[in-house]
C-alpha cells in the first residue's frame, strides 16, 4: 500500500483526484456477486452521493458513515464525494457495504492497493462494526466460487464465519481498528475449526459427520413394521416416500422420525445448510443434521417455492435442500403446487423468474408425503364406516397426478394400530444400518446416494444378477412399468441390497422393492 498525499489546490496547482477502490459483494438469491466500491473526492459544492443501483439500505449508509466518522474524530472532507458500486447493472443491497464506504472516505489521502482484500461490515453511529445475516451466505458463496482469500469482517461475526475454511479473516470491532488495519496492510487471520461437535467417519479423502441424538425415537412407533422398513430404505438412499393410512395410524410419527436417521453429511453440506438457514433469517447451530421442513397445506406458492414482488426470497423447498420436505395430508395441497413440485424433484433446483431477474436455489430434497385413503379417512378402517361415495373417493385420489406420483419411489399402505402392537426397533439401530449402507454407496465412488442417481449412474451402479434381471423383466411385462418406474425400482433395489450387504442386486432385493411399488 502506498500512502500518497493528495495535493490541495494552490495558485495554479490543481488537486489530483485519486480513485480508490475496495472489494465487497452483494447477494443475488443464494449466490454472491463481487462488487467494486470506488470513490473520488473532487473540488466542488460539498456533497455525498452513492450511485450504481444501490438499494435504500445502502443509500442510508451515507448517514451512518458520516456519524461514525465524526464521532471518532475524523474530519469529513469538504469535497464532492462520489461513491460508485461496480458493476452498475447489478442491483445491490445490504448494510455490510457501510465499512468499505467509510474506509474510502477516511483514507481519502491514501492510495489503496489491496485487490484481494474483501471488506464487510455494518456501522453503528458510534463507529462500532456490526454483523448482519448476509455475511455468512456472502462469504461462503465467494469461497465456493474461489474468488475470496482474505476479508475484513466484524469481530462479532467470527462465531459463525470461522466455520468457513480457506478464508483468512481479519476481525475488527470498530471503524478505528479497521482504518489502522488497512493502513498497516496486515492483520491477524483466524483459523477455521477443523472439527464439528459430531461423530465422523472417513471414506477415501472425505470426512463425513453425523449426529447420534434421537429426540424422536422409532421405538415410540407401535407396530407398522412394513412402514418402518420402508422408512429405513427411504432414509438409506434418500428416496421419496409416501404413506397412506387411516388417521392416527402413525404416518406423521414416522415422517418426523426419519429426519434423525438420515445419512451423514460432508462439511460442505453442513455449510450449505447453514447458508440457507441464514437466508431464512435463522442463526444455525452447525449441527451435522439434515434439515426437516414441513409446510402446511394452506401455505402459499411463494412460501413453498420462494418468491416475492421485489426480491425473490428463499422458500420451503430450497430450505429443505439436502434434507426432508414433509407434506402431511398431501391431497389437500393445491394441485398447482403439487404439479410444480415435479421440477425440483427431477432437477434438484428451484428457479424463480421475475421481470428483472431470475434466481436459482439448489433443492436436492427427499420428499416424504402422508395421506388418508379418502376424504373422511375411514376407507381402510375396520372399526369406522367410510362416509365417502365412489365419486368422492376418486376425486380425492385424483388430486395426485401420475407424473407427480412417478417421482416417488416407495409407497406403503399402513394398517390400523392394534392394542398389542409394540415398538420393535429403535432409531439408533436404524441409523446404524443407514450409516453402513451409506458407507457402501460411497465406497463404490457414487457421486450421489441411490435415490438421486441419474440414468447413466443407474446403469453403472445398479447391477443385477441373472435371477434379479429375470424378475425385473417379468415385472415390466406384467405391470406395464414406465421407464421412470423401472429406474425407480432399480434404485430402491440397490438400497435394499446395500442394507443387506450385497455387492450385486439379488432376486430378493428386487422382490422387496416391487412390494413398495405404486398400485393403480
QUIJOLIN-V69830 format. One record per residue. N is the residue number from 1. RES is the residue in one letter. NEAR is the number of other ideal C-beta (glycine too) atoms within 10 Angstrom. Layout:
n: (N	N)
res: (RES	RES)
near: (NEAR	NEAR)
This chain:
n: (1	2	3	4	5	6	7	8	9	10	11	12	13	14	15	16	17	18	19	20	21	22	23	24	25	26	27	28	29	30	31	32	33	34	35	36	37	38	39	40	41	42	43	44	45	46	47	48	49	50	51	52	53	54	55	56	57	58	59	60	61	62	63	64	65	66	67	68	69	70	71	72	73	74	75	76	77	78	79	80	81	82	83	84	85	86	87	88	89	90	91	92	93	94	95	96	97	98	99	100	101	102	103	104	105	106	107	108	109	110	111	112	113	114	115	116	117	118	119	120	121	122	123	124	125	126	127	128	129	130	131	132	133	134	135	136	137	138	139	140	141	142	143	144	145	146	147	148	149	150	151	152	153	154	155	156	157	158	159	160	161	162	163	164	165	166	167	168	169	170	171	172	173	174	175	176	177	178	179	180	181	182	183	184	185	186	187	188	189	190	191	192	193	194	195	196	197	198	199	200	201	202	203	204	205	206	207	208	209	210	211	212	213	214	215	216	217	218	219	220	221	222	223	224	225	226	227	228	229	230	231	232	233	234	235	236	237	238	239	240	241	242	243	244	245	246	247	248	249	250	251	252	253	254	255	256	257	258	259	260	261	262	263	264	265	266	267	268	269	270	271	272	273	274	275	276	277	278	279	280	281	282	283	284	285	286	287	288	289	290	291	292	293	294	295	296	297	298	299	300	301	302	303	304	305	306	307	308	309	310	311	312	313	314	315	316	317	318	319	320	321	322	323	324	325	326	327	328	329	330	331	332	333	334	335	336	337	338	339	340	341	342	343	344	345	346	347	348	349	350	351	352	353	354	355	356	357	358	359	360	361	362	363	364	365	366	367	368	369	370	371	372	373	374	375	376	377	378	379	380	381	382	383	384	385	386	387	388	389	390	391	392	393	394	395	396	397	398	399	400	401	402	403	404	405	406	407	408	409	410	411	412	413	414	415	416	417	418	419	420	421	422	423	424	425	426	427	428	429	430	431	432	433	434	435	436	437	438	439	440	441	442	443	444	445	446	447	448	449	450	451	452	453	454	455	456	457	458	459	460	461	462	463	464	465	466	467	468	469	470	471	472	473	474	475	476	477	478	479	480	481	482	483	484	485	486	487	488	489	490	491	492	493	494	495	496	497	498	499	500	501	502	503	504	505	506	507	508	509	510	511	512	513	514	515	516	517	518	519	520)
res: (X	X	X	X	X	X	X	X	X	X	X	X	X	X	X	X	X	X	X	X	X	X	X	X	X	X	X	X	X	X	X	X	X	X	X	X	X	X	X	X	X	X	X	X	X	X	X	X	X	X	X	X	X	X	X	X	X	X	X	X	X	X	X	X	X	X	X	X	X	X	X	X	X	X	X	X	X	X	X	X	X	X	X	X	X	X	X	X	X	X	X	X	X	X	X	X	X	X	X	X	X	X	X	X	X	X	X	X	X	X	X	X	X	X	X	X	X	X	X	X	X	X	X	X	X	X	X	X	X	X	X	X	X	X	X	X	X	X	X	X	X	X	X	X	X	X	X	X	X	X	X	X	X	X	X	X	X	X	X	X	X	X	X	X	X	X	X	X	X	X	X	X	X	X	X	X	X	X	X	X	X	X	X	X	X	X	X	X	X	X	X	X	X	X	X	X	X	X	X	X	X	X	X	X	X	X	X	X	X	X	X	X	X	X	X	X	X	X	X	X	X	X	X	X	X	X	X	X	X	X	X	X	X	X	X	X	X	X	X	X	X	X	X	X	X	X	X	X	X	X	X	X	X	X	X	X	X	X	X	X	X	X	X	X	X	X	X	X	X	X	X	X	X	X	X	X	X	X	X	X	X	X	X	X	X	X	X	X	X	X	X	X	X	X	X	X	X	X	X	X	X	X	X	X	X	X	X	X	X	X	X	X	X	X	X	X	X	X	X	X	X	X	X	X	X	X	X	X	X	X	X	X	X	X	X	X	X	X	X	X	X	X	X	X	X	X	X	X	X	X	X	X	X	X	X	X	X	X	X	X	X	X	X	X	X	X	X	X	X	X	X	X	X	X	X	X	X	X	X	X	X	X	X	X	X	X	X	X	X	X	X	X	X	X	X	X	X	X	X	X	X	X	X	X	X	X	X	X	X	X	X	X	X	X	X	X	X	X	X	X	X	X	X	X	X	X	X	X	X	X	X	X	X	X	X	X	X	X	X	X	X	X	X	X	X	X	X	X	X	X	X	X	X	X	X	X	X	X	X	X	X	X	X	X	X	X	X	X	X	X	X	X	X	X	X	X	X	X	X	X	X	X	X	X	X	X	X	X	X	X	X	X	X	X	X	X	X	X	X	X	X	X	X	X	X	X	X	X	X	X	X	X	X	X	X	X	X	X	X	X)
near: (15	7	10	11	9	15	11	9	10	8	5	5	9	11	14	9	16	17	13	21	16	24	20	25	29	22	19	19	22	22	16	24	16	16	22	16	23	17	24	16	21	10	13	11	7	11	10	19	12	21	11	19	14	24	16	8	17	22	11	14	26	18	11	21	27	17	15	26	20	13	13	15	8	17	8	15	16	11	20	16	23	18	23	18	23	15	13	12	7	15	17	24	17	23	19	30	30	28	29	29	25	26	26	25	22	23	20	18	14	20	14	21	11	16	9	11	22	25	27	27	32	21	27	15	13	11	23	17	28	18	21	18	17	20	22	23	22	27	24	24	20	22	18	16	13	8	14	24	14	15	27	25	27	24	19	15	22	14	11	20	23	16	18	21	13	9	20	16	22	21	23	22	15	19	26	16	17	28	20	12	19	25	15	9	11	10	18	9	14	15	9	15	11	8	9	18	11	18	13	13	14	8	15	8	5	11	15	21	21	22	18	14	10	16	8	15	16	25	17	12	24	16	20	26	12	14	24	21	19	25	24	23	27	31	30	29	28	27	24	20	28	24	26	21	25	24	15	12	26	24	25	17	17	25	21	17	24	25	20	22	26	26	21	24	23	14	21	13	18	21	20	19	22	22	23	23	20	21	21	17	9	12	12	18	10	20	17	21	20	26	20	20	20	17	20	13	13	9	17	12	13	14	16	26	24	24	19	14	7	9	15	24	18	27	26	23	26	29	24	26	26	22	22	23	26	23	26	19	16	23	19	15	21	15	13	9	18	18	13	16	24	14	16	26	19	12	12	14	15	27	16	20	10	13	5	6	13	12	22	17	24	16	27	20	27	27	23	30	26	22	21	21	21	23	17	18	20	18	20	18	18	8	7	14	8	17	12	17	10	7	8	14	16	11	14	19	15	11	15	19	12	10	12	19	15	18	16	19	29	26	18	21	14	21	17	18	16	9	6	7	15	9	14	14	16	15	22	15	13	24	23	13	18	26	19	13	26	25	16	20	23	18	10	13	10	17	11	15	24	30	22	17	22	11	9	8	15	17	12	12	19	21	15	20	16	9	14	24	14	13	21	21	11	12	19	15	9	9	15	9	17	13	10	13	18	15	19	25	22	23	24	29	28	31	30	26	27	26	20	14	9	17	11	13	28	19	17	16	25	26	15	19	27	18	14	22	16	15	6	5)
